[in-house]
Amino acid sequence: MSLEKYQTELIEHSMAVGALKFGTFTLKSGRSSPYFINAGLLASGPILDTLCSAYATTIAHALQASPGLPEFDVLFGPAYKGIPFAAGTALLLHRDHKIDVGFAYDRKEAKNHGEGGITVGTPIKGKRVLVLDDVATAGTAIRGAIDIVKREGGEVVGAVLLLDRQEVGQEGRSMIDEVEELLGGKGRVPTILKMRHLMAWLQAHERTEELEKMQAYWGQYGAKDALA
């Protein structure tokens, strides 16, 4: 399969700053993974430009797809990593795609003075909200963000991921399918990268040993309904 330019740039820039690594890594789930991505290391001007451009392009394409994302009013970036991602993506949606939306994020502790509440930025009460997330395996973080938005009176209409590991979720299906069902339909959780994109990059660069480990991991944990 071929990769879009923004996908290739994001993979290579992430590797250059050590955010994306191939090797042996133990996940929170206890699984031994042949790759790992730490979005917290995507922390320079150039890499943030690459990442948020990829988020913005993915969102713009998904809004035009059928089925795809519905219209939305606010980007929500879960604290803490999601805060700069939401701000940068809102900026680039405006600059590059003429899509004007607000952005918001959550506090780790509710504020009981001033404007109060648990969210900062554009008010989300009564608004249609799109969640930005980094890496999803079981979808726990997305579900947590959905709960926060609901408590604040907003409606989550979709979520956009940096990376879908394409592993089985809580119900034994693709996590994407589970969350899309929760949000009301197909096309509601577009992703910049999937595990298969990483495998395609390894194959194109003839990194055979790493590719074989990825294929073995896919055979053991990959969601069989997530081949596309």
Buried (B, 14 or more C-beta within 10 A) or exposed (E): EEBBEBBBBBBEBBBEBEBBBBEEBEEEEEBEBBBBBBBEBBEEEEBBBBBBBBBBBBBBBBBEEEEBBBEBBBBBBBBEBBBBBBBBBBEBBEEEBEBEBBBBBBEEEEEEEEEEBBBBBBBBEEBBBBBBBBBBBBBEBBBBBBEBBEEBEBBBBBBBBBBBBBBBBEEEBBBBBBBBEBBEEBBBBBBBBBBBBBBBBBBEEEBEEBBEBBBEBBEEBBBEEBEE
